[in-house]
Structures are given as C-alpha cells and as structure tokens.
C-alpha cells in the first residue's frame, strides 16, 4: 500500500484516456482504502426516518406537467451485461414483456409522454463500452429519439481492479479486460460532467435529471414528481416505497445524527453484527428504489466546486479478478452508489411512491414474474399489475439461472400465476402450454421431467 502502487493505477488510467475527474475520485478512494476505511455506517450513528410526502397526494395540473417535462432529462443506467443470467450483451436487450425488450419499453414510455403531453423529455443511456453499440442499434427502431437535442448515450468511467494485498493494479495477462471494472453507479455524476452533457443540459434549460436503473421498468418519468420538484425547488429527491420482507437486504434511507442529513445505507455498509437492525422493516421502513431526481444546476455547482469529487461514501467490493474463477487473484473494486449523493445536497428530500415504481429484474425469478399473466403494458407503456394480491414468491433453482436454459424449459412462457401465492421449481422441468398454478406450488424432479400441457398445479408435485 505504497505511493508507488497508487501511481501505477493512476498512470494506467491516464494511458487509457480516463477523465481527470474520474481519476481524482479514484485517487481519493484509494487513500481511504489505504487508511483502513471500511465503508460502514453503524446503527448508533443514525435514526430512522418518519413520515414522508407521498406521490399520490401531489396536486398537479396538466399545464404544470407539460412545463415540467420540458425541464427534465431521463437517464437510464444501462452498463450491465446480464452475466448473472448467462448473457454476453446488455441485459436490456432481453425480452421483458409482451414480446418487447427492456429498451423497447423504455423508449416507448418516453415517446408516450410526448404523445400525451406534447412534450418529450430526452432519453440518455449511461452505457459501458460493452453495451454501447448493441443498445444504440436497438434504439434505431425509434427514429423519434434521434430528434432530441442531447446524445442518446454517454459512457461510464472505468478503473483498475486493485490487488487485495497491496492495493496495486492487478495484472491478468490471460484476459487484460478483466483488469478493469466500473466504479459503481455513483460514477454517473462524473460521467455526465466528463461527457459535457451536464453543461449541455444547463445550456438547454433542463433543470432536473431523472436517474434510474434500466432493468426497473417501473421507473418511468413521472411528470407529477417533476412538477413538484420545480415548484418546491428541491435540489435532490429519492423515491422510496414501503419496505417488505423481500427487501430486507436492500438499501434504506436514514437520518445521520451528527448533522441531520438524509443518508443511504446499503447492504455493504452494514457494520458486523448489525444485520438485525438493517433488516428490521419496522425500524427502517422506507426502501430505497434507486429512482433519483437531481437538480442539474445544483449538481454542476458541486462538481465545479470539488473538481468532480463529490465525496460519496466508499463502497468496497471484494472479488476475484476473474469472477468465474474463485482461485484467481483476490481484488478490491472501489465503488460508490449514486443514491448516497443524497447527503451531499442541502435540502434533499425523499418522496413515497407506490410499489409499482419498483419492478427490477435481477434474476430469472423476477423475469418469470414480469412475463407472467400478472402484468401488462397500458396505453402509456407503463407496467400495470392485474392483481391486488401480493406478488407470489418465485424460487427457480439453478437449472433456470441462465436465460438460454430458462427459455428452453419454459418454451411457452410463464405458467399462469394469477391465483398463485408461491411458485418453486427444483429440478430440470420443462413446462407445457396453458399450465396454471394455484396457491402454493412446488415442483420437484430428480432428473429431466415435464409438466404436460393444460396441467393445473396446486401444492407439491414430485415428477419422475
């Protein structure tokens, strides 16, 4: 952990043309690592949040909505490759619902806003080098988007993975691309500035940027929230929703005792032995959706004052240099979360939104649910639930982990889940057409097995 180790990383980044602001952020985090930073937020330093303003209570006119949509840009984080589902391209190229990919639906949501209000906010993707080309090819199906005044995408930064033993940049001649990693989605602020897009937004009178994950189709640009932000001159707002048992490992907002600031605490920030506090949904009741609204002017001012180093809390991600080889060199990826920026803006707020604005797809479990008969797209291309009942718990074993196997074993799509409370499959089971599930369903097979067309499933089924 010597200055020489740091300089090797900095030189490596300069050689690759990484923006000076991204290099400055990396250097600040490297020093924190070398000084023993753990990136944790102890429970005794925070207080739970109380009541919050609610989206449903906002009183907004159509004129305010139209005005707000002229002042908003939509940014989707689209750097993910879907490797956890066996993909080599952007996850958003997956078919999500009604034969449309994630990117199809995102594009159509923005276009639908323009059709309804006569104003269409610009759509931008924060891509990685690996998602850039294919994602833009998919968006070529929507020539309307080419008319916007801002680019369709910008590229996130990258940084060296660090050896866990001495914090020097790792070397991996077998695949040099594995020596690099993204800096976490907190990099979006640096990438917006480094690309020049933040300045373009200011020149064009855009006041807010709406940030969200591209795999969360619930995160549409809501004109009511945009109008509220403009009316109240809020510098930063995070959307939260009621935390459930399924969210116990997801991030929550809290109030820092030291200065009364709102902060975000994610799983990686929990102190040892304090998981029970973190997972207590009654104590920390507001789940952080990672749908964020940030004032363009306030962000530009802070970026200028700090030369791009916002000072977001460090997130330490420990892995191996080759994620598929657990015996490869142990590394640290230094990251930050974009939601932690809430503490960097005086007057930040949170707003309570319905659960429908949080519909992420991280695994094939969520993909099965989204493709089921529990959801459809409405006229505005928003994902609409068709049931008032809680979503059934989905538990597909590793036979369904990768998308190729998932599609092979479910050739007719999802079974009907309209009357289902839980659905678990253990084994290599191929499902026929028109299969319906009722109540709690568990299907178990020792080897390859089939569920015939038209089967009604209820309770436990052991197949041979």
C-alpha positions in Angstrom: 0.0 0.0 0.0 2.7 2.4 -1.1 2.5 5.6 -3.1 4.1 3.6 -6.0 1.1 1.3 -6.0 -1.2 4.2 -6.4 0.9 5.8 -9.1 0.7 2.6 -11.1 -3.0 2.8 -11.1 -3.2 6.5 -11.9 -0.7 6.0 -14.8 -2.8 3.1 -16.1 -5.9 5.3 -16.1 -4.2 8.2 -17.8 -2.9 5.9 -20.5 -6.4 4.8 -21.2 -7.7 8.4 -21.5 -9.8 8.3 -18.4 -11.2 11.7 -17.5 -9.2 13.6 -14.9 -12.3 13.9 -12.6 -12.8 10.2 -12.6 -9.1 9.8 -11.8 -9.4 12.2 -8.9 -12.3 10.3 -7.5 -10.4 7.0 -7.7 -7.4 8.6 -6.0 -9.5 9.8 -3.1 -11.0 6.4 -2.6 -7.6 4.7 -2.8 -6.3 6.8 0.0 -9.4 5.9 2.1 -8.7 2.2 1.5 -5.0 2.6 2.4 -6.1 4.3 5.6 -8.3 1.4 6.6 -11.7 2.6 5.5 -14.4 0.0 5.9 -17.3 1.9 4.3 -19.7 1.0 7.1 -22.5 3.0 8.8 -23.0 1.9 12.4 -26.6 1.8 13.7 -25.8 4.1 16.6 -24.9 6.9 14.2 -28.3 7.1 12.5 -32.0 7.5 13.3 -35.0 6.0 11.3 -37.0 8.3 9.0 -40.5 9.3 9.9 -43.4 10.3 7.7 -42.8 11.5 4.1 -44.7 13.3 1.4 -46.5 10.9 -0.9 -46.8 11.0 -4.7 -50.5 10.2 -4.5 -51.1 13.5 -2.6 -49.4 15.8 -5.1 -51.9 18.2 -6.7 -50.5 19.0 -10.2 -52.2 20.4 -13.3 -51.6 19.3 -16.9 -50.0 22.7 -17.6 -47.5 22.1 -14.8 -46.8 18.6 -16.1 -46.1 20.0 -19.6 -43.9 22.7 -18.2 -42.0 20.1 -16.1 -41.4 17.7 -18.9 -39.7 20.5 -20.8 -37.2 20.8 -17.9 -36.3 17.1 -17.4 -33.9 14.6 -19.0 -34.2 10.8 -18.4 -31.0 8.9 -17.8 -31.1 5.1 -17.6 -28.1 3.1 -16.1 -27.5 0.6 -18.9 -24.0 -0.7 -18.3 -25.0 -4.2 -17.1 -24.2 -7.2 -19.3 -26.6 -9.6 -17.7 -23.7 -12.0 -16.9 -25.6 -13.4 -13.9 -28.2 -14.7 -16.3 -25.6 -16.1 -18.8 -25.7 -13.1 -21.2 -22.8 -11.5 -23.0 -24.7 -8.4 -24.1 -26.8 -5.7 -22.4 -29.4 -7.1 -20.1 -31.9 -4.6 -21.5 -31.8 -6.5 -24.9 -33.8 -9.2 -23.1 -37.5 -9.6 -23.9 -39.3 -8.3 -20.8 -43.0 -8.2 -21.5 -45.4 -8.7 -24.4 -42.5 -9.5 -26.8 -40.7 -6.2 -26.2 -37.2 -5.8 -24.8 -36.5 -3.5 -21.8 -35.1 -0.9 -24.2 -38.2 -1.1 -26.4 -40.4 -0.4 -23.4 -38.1 2.4 -22.1 -38.1 4.1 -25.5 -41.9 3.7 -25.8 -42.5 5.1 -22.4 -40.7 8.3 -23.3 -42.4 8.5 -26.7 -45.8 8.0 -25.0 -45.1 11.0 -22.7 -44.6 13.1 -25.8 -47.9 11.9 -27.3 -49.9 12.6 -24.2 -48.5 16.0 -23.2 -46.9 17.3 -26.4 -43.5 17.4 -24.7 -41.0 14.5 -24.8 -38.0 14.6 -22.4 -34.7 13.4 -23.9 -33.6 9.9 -23.1 -30.0 9.1 -22.4 -28.4 5.7 -21.6 -25.3 5.5 -19.4 -23.6 2.7 -21.3 -20.4 0.8 -20.7 -18.1 0.1 -23.6 -19.7 -3.4 -23.9 -23.3 -2.2 -24.0 -22.9 0.9 -26.2 -23.1 -0.5 -29.7 -25.9 -3.1 -29.3 -28.1 -0.7 -27.2 -27.9 2.1 -29.8 -28.7 -0.4 -32.5 -31.9 -1.4 -30.7 -32.9 2.2 -30.3 -32.6 2.7 -34.1 -36.2 1.3 -34.3 -37.3 4.6 -32.8 -36.4 7.4 -35.2 -38.3 9.9 -33.0 -35.4 9.7 -30.4 -32.9 10.9 -33.0 -34.7 14.3 -33.0 -33.7 15.1 -29.4 -31.1 17.7 -28.7 -29.0 15.6 -26.4 -27.0 12.5 -27.3 -28.7 9.1 -26.8 -25.9 7.8 -24.6 -22.6 8.5 -22.8 -20.0 6.1 -21.5 -19.4 5.3 -17.8 -15.8 5.5 -16.5 -13.6 2.6 -15.7 -10.9 2.0 -13.2 -8.3 -0.7 -12.3 -9.2 -3.6 -10.0 -6.8 -3.5 -7.0 -4.9 -6.4 -5.6 -6.3 -7.0 -2.1 -2.9 -7.5 -0.6 -1.1 -4.3 -1.6 -3.7 -2.1 -3.5 -1.6 -2.2 -6.7 -3.4 -2.6 -10.0 -3.9 -6.3 -10.7 -2.3 -7.8 -13.8 -4.2 -10.6 -15.6 -2.5 -11.4 -19.0 -4.9 -14.2 -19.7 -7.6 -11.5 -20.2 -6.4 -8.0 -19.7 -10.0 -6.7 -19.9 -10.6 -8.3 -16.5 -8.1 -5.9 -15.0 -10.7 -3.1 -15.3 -14.1 -2.6 -13.6 -16.8 0.1 -13.5 -16.7 2.4 -10.5 -20.3 1.7 -9.4 -23.3 3.7 -10.5 -22.1 6.7 -8.4 -19.9 7.4 -11.4 -23.0 8.7 -13.2 -22.3 12.2 -11.9 -18.7 12.3 -13.0 -19.6 10.7 -16.4 -22.3 13.3 -17.0 -19.8 16.1 -16.4 -16.9 14.4 -18.3 -19.0 13.9 -21.4 -20.0 17.5 -21.5 -23.7 16.5 -21.3 -24.2 18.2 -17.9 -23.2 21.6 -19.4 -25.4 20.9 -22.4 -28.3 20.3 -20.1 -27.7 23.7 -18.5 -27.5 25.5 -21.8 -30.8 23.9 -22.9 -32.7 24.9 -19.7 -33.0 21.4 -18.3 -33.4 21.7 -14.6 -33.6 18.0 -13.4 -32.2 14.7 -14.4 -34.2 11.6 -13.6 -31.9 8.7 -12.9 -32.9 5.1 -12.6 -31.8 1.5 -13.4 -32.7 0.4 -16.9 -33.8 -3.0 -15.6 -36.5 -1.4 -13.5 -39.4 -0.8 -15.9 -41.5 0.7 -13.1 -39.1 3.7 -13.1 -40.9 5.8 -15.7 -40.5 9.6 -15.8 -43.4 10.8 -13.6 -44.4 14.4 -14.6 -46.1 14.9 -11.2 -42.8 14.4 -9.4 -41.0 16.7 -11.8 -43.6 19.4 -11.3 -43.3 19.1 -7.5 -39.6 19.4 -7.7 -39.8 22.6 -9.8 -42.5 24.1 -7.6 -40.5 23.4 -4.4 -37.0 24.0 -5.8 -35.8 20.6 -4.4 -32.1 20.0 -5.1 -32.3 16.2 -4.8 -35.1 13.7 -4.2 -35.1 10.0 -3.7 -38.1 7.8 -4.3 -38.8 5.3 -1.6 -41.5 2.7 -1.0 -42.7 0.6 1.9 -40.1 -2.0 2.8 -41.3 -5.6 2.7 -39.8 -8.9 3.8 -38.3 -9.3 0.3 -36.4 -6.0 0.8 -34.6 -6.9 4.0 -31.2 -6.9 2.1 -32.0 -3.7 0.1 -30.9 -0.2 1.0 -32.8 2.2 3.1 -32.7 5.9 4.0 -32.0 7.2 7.5 -31.1 10.4 9.3 -27.5 10.9 10.3 -27.4 12.0 13.9 -24.2 14.1 13.5 -25.7 16.7 11.1 -29.3 15.7 10.5 -28.6 14.8 6.8 -30.5 12.1 4.9 -28.2 9.3 4.0 -28.5 5.9 2.2 -27.3 2.7 3.9 -26.9 -0.3 1.5 -26.1 -3.9 2.5 -22.3 -3.4 2.0 -22.4 -0.5 4.6 -23.8 -2.5 7.5 -21.4 -3.0 10.4 -20.6 -6.5 11.5 -23.2 -7.9 13.8 -25.8 -5.3 12.9 -27.8 -7.1 10.2 -30.7 -7.5 12.5 -31.1 -3.7 12.7 -30.6 -3.3 8.9 -33.3 -5.9 8.2 -35.8 -4.6 10.7 -38.6 -3.4 8.4 -40.5 -1.7 11.3 -37.5 0.3 12.3 -36.2 1.2 8.8 -39.5 1.2 6.9 -38.6 3.0 3.7 -37.0 1.0 0.9 -34.7 3.0 -1.5 -35.8 2.3 -5.1 -32.7 3.9 -6.7 -35.1 6.2 -8.7 -33.5 9.6 -8.2 -34.2 13.2 -9.2 -31.2 15.6 -9.2 -31.1 19.3 -9.9 -28.8 19.9 -12.9 -27.7 23.3 -11.6 -27.0 22.1 -8.0 -25.0 19.1 -9.4 -23.0 21.3 -11.7 -22.2 23.7 -8.9 -21.0 20.9 -6.6 -19.0 19.3 -9.4 -17.3 22.6 -10.2 -16.5 23.4 -6.5 -15.0 20.0 -5.9 -13.3 19.3 -9.3 -15.6 16.3 -9.7 -15.0 14.7 -6.3 -18.5 14.7 -4.7 -17.2 12.8 -1.7 -19.7 9.9 -1.9 -19.2 7.2 0.7 -16.9 4.5 -0.4 -18.3 1.0 -1.2 -15.7 -1.8 -1.0 -16.5 -4.8 -3.3 -14.2 -7.8 -2.7 -14.0 -10.3 -5.6 -11.5 -12.3 -7.6 -10.1 -10.8 -10.8 -11.8 -13.5 -12.8 -15.3 -13.7 -11.3 -15.7 -17.2 -12.8 -12.5 -18.5 -11.1 -12.6 -18.3 -7.3 -8.9 -19.3 -7.2 -7.8 -16.2 -9.2 -6.2 -13.2 -7.6 -8.3 -11.6 -4.9 -9.1 -8.0 -5.7 -10.9 -5.0 -4.4 -13.3 -2.9 -6.6 -13.7 0.6 -5.3 -17.2 1.7 -5.9 -19.8 4.3 -5.0 -23.6 4.3 -5.1 -25.4 7.1 -6.8 -28.1 7.1 -4.1 -25.5 8.1 -1.5 -25.4 11.6 -3.1 -28.5 12.4 -1.1 -26.2 13.5 1.8 -24.3 15.9 -0.5 -27.2 18.2 -1.2 -28.5 20.7 1.4 -32.3 20.3 1.4 -32.5 16.8 -0.1 -35.9 15.1 0.3 -37.5 11.7 -0.1 -40.9 11.0 -1.6 -43.0 7.9 -1.0 -44.1 6.2 -4.2 -46.3 3.1 -4.9 -44.6 -0.2 -5.3 -45.4 -0.2 -9.0 -42.4 2.2 -9.5 -40.0 -0.6 -8.3 -40.1 -3.5 -10.7 -36.5 -4.6 -11.1 -35.2 -7.7 -12.9 -32.0 -9.0 -11.3 -32.5 -12.8 -11.9 -34.8 -15.1 -13.9 -37.1 -15.3 -10.8 -38.1 -11.6 -11.4 -38.2 -12.2 -15.2 -40.7 -15.0 -14.9 -42.9 -12.8 -12.7 -42.7 -10.0 -15.2 -43.5 -12.2 -18.2 -46.5 -13.8 -16.4 -50.2 -13.0 -16.6 -49.9 -10.8 -13.6 -48.7 -7.8 -15.6 -49.4 -6.0 -18.8 -48.5 -2.8 -20.6 -51.0 0.0 -20.6 -51.6 2.7 -23.3 -48.7 4.7 -21.8 -46.4 1.7 -21.9 -46.3 1.5 -18.1 -46.2 -1.9 -16.4 -49.6 -2.4 -14.9 -50.3 -5.1 -12.3 -53.5 -7.1 -12.9 -54.0 -8.2 -9.3 -54.3 -6.5 -5.9 -52.7 -9.5 -4.2 -49.0 -9.5 -3.2 -46.6 -10.9 -5.9 -46.1 -14.6 -5.5 -42.7 -15.6 -4.2 -40.7 -17.2 -7.1 -37.9 -19.7 -6.4 -36.4 -21.3 -9.5 -33.3 -23.4 -9.0 -30.1 -23.2 -10.9 -31.5 -25.1 -13.9 -33.2 -21.8 -14.8 -30.4 -19.4 -13.8 -29.2 -18.7 -17.4 -31.6 -17.3 -19.9 -30.9 -19.9 -22.6 -32.0 -22.7 -20.2 -34.8 -20.6 -18.8 -36.3 -20.2 -22.3 -35.7 -23.8 -23.2 -37.5 -25.1 -20.1 -40.3 -22.6 -20.4 -40.9 -22.6 -24.2 -44.5 -21.4 -23.9 -43.6 -18.6 -21.4 -44.6 -18.4 -17.8 -47.4 -20.6 -16.3 -50.5 -18.7 -15.2 -49.7 -17.2 -11.8 -52.9 -15.2 -11.4 -54.1 -17.5 -8.5 -50.6 -18.3 -7.2 -49.1 -17.3 -3.8 -45.7 -19.0 -4.3 -44.0 -21.0 -7.1 -40.9 -23.1 -6.6 -39.2 -25.5 -9.0 -36.3 -27.8 -8.1 -35.1 -29.9 -11.0 -34.8 -29.7 -14.8 -38.6 -29.4 -15.5 -40.0 -28.4 -18.9 -43.4 -26.8 -18.7 -46.0 -27.3 -21.4 -48.5 -24.7 -22.6 -51.6 -23.5 -20.6 -50.2 -24.6 -17.2 -52.0 -22.9 -14.3 -50.8 -22.5 -10.7 -53.0 -22.1 -7.6 -51.9 -21.3 -4.1 -48.5 -22.5 -3.0 -46.9 -24.6 -5.8 -43.7 -26.7 -5.5 -42.5 -28.9 -8.4 -39.6 -31.3 -7.7 -37.8 -33.6 -10.1 -34.7 -35.7 -9.7 -33.9 -35.7 -13.4 -35.3 -34.2 -16.5 -39.1 -34.1 -16.4 -42.1 -32.5 -18.0 -45.3 -30.8 -16.9 -47.9 -31.6 -19.7 -50.0 -29.0 -21.5 -53.0 -27.9 -19.6 -51.9 -29.1 -16.2 -53.3 -27.4 -13.1 -50.8 -27.3 -10.3 -51.5 -26.9 -6.6 -49.4 -28.0 -3.7 -46.3 -30.2 -4.0 -45.7 -32.3 -7.1 -42.9 -34.8 -7.4 -42.1 -35.7 -11.0 -40.2 -38.7 -12.3 
